[in-house]
Amino acid sequence: METKHNLGKEQQADVTVLVSSCDKYADAWDPFFRLIHLYWNNCPYPIVLNTEQKKYVCDYMNVQVINSDLGLAWGQRLLNVVSQIQSEYVFLLLEDFFLDAPFNAEMFEKVLEYMNAHKNIGVTHITQSHKPHEDTEDLLWERNYERLNIVVTATLYRKDFLMKILRSNESPWEFEHYAGIRARRMKEHIMQYNEKYPVIYSYNHSLFDGTAITNGKWMKNTQYLFEKHGIKVDYNNLGVYPSSEHIERPIVVNNKKMVKPSGLVEGSYYYWKRIKRLPAKINEWWYHIR
């Protein structure tokens, strides 16, 4: 049974920092918060770690752990904890967004001021976009991508908007695929922090040479980052990709990650299975976008 909390109420904070994780990646928690403490040790906002059953005590920062029942999808666990947050905004992070430079609190406050002045903004992507916008000097510009218009990077959400676009049975990959489609019929705008301004939350989120966990394993550059900061981790628990060339982007099918097959026989069987379940996929697609 989950315990209900009033997150962010006592501090009367405008923002709650929410770190979404799972028990499998518990090895990432201490490195994550050590780097937060190093590069953002004056964080004025309450910090919440959302996971399943494991406990975590941080000796150098005030981190509140909110557990969820086992077996719940990522979307349901996130809905459960966001519904308990009292602040107007949620700064959403994942446990492998390892901060590698000082957090720019001044620019973060400017983004908050911008969103306070424009109540129709639902979310701002703080992480620099891979598709820069060269035509504006504004602090924020509106994202209007056909695909992946909302992505799971360092993002500042208006809490009410986050509640509206989350779905209980979705994985993070499905959320990225469908949330932007759902948002098209909503009044809120999806914004992007202008990369012409100083970086706010610096972390290497590159798929192939970043410092993160990919497909359940540590990326090689993560070891270098931890060694630089004297952080000890048992890499045997998750394993390490020997190099970026071994990484394949997963395909999400029925809430499961699948790697696209190679070869004529494997490929034919793969696509035959996808065609066979096309009616079910149409129903599933309708569920996600409605």
Sequence and secondary structure as in RCSB ss.txt:
>XXXX:A:sequence
METKHNLGKEQQADVTVLVSSCDKYADAWDPFFRLIHLYWNNCPYPIVLNTEQKKYVCDYMNVQVINSDLGLAWG
QRLLNVVSQIQSEYVFLLLEDFFLDAPFNAEMFEKVLEYMNAHKNIGVTHITQSHKPHEDTEDLLWERNYERLNI
VVTATLYRKDFLMKILRSNESPWEFEHYAGIRARRMKEHIMQYNEKYPVIYSYNHSLFDGTAITNGKWMKNTQYL
FEKHGIKVDYNNLGVYPSSEHIERPIVVNNKKMVKPSGLVEGSYYYWKRIKRLPAKINEWWYHIR
>XXXX:A:secstr
      BTTTTT SEEEEEE  GGGGGGHHHHHHHHHHH TT  S EEEEESS     SSS EEEEE  TT  HH
HHHHHHHTTB SSEEEEEETT    S   HHHHHHHHHHHHH TTEEEEE S  SS   S  SSEEE   SS SS
 SSSEEEEHHHHHHH  TT  HHHHHHHHHHHHTTSS EEEEE TTS  SS     TTT SSEETTEE HHHHHH
HHHTT    TTTT B SSGGG    EEETTEEE    SHHHHHHHHHHHHHTHHHHHHHHHHHH 
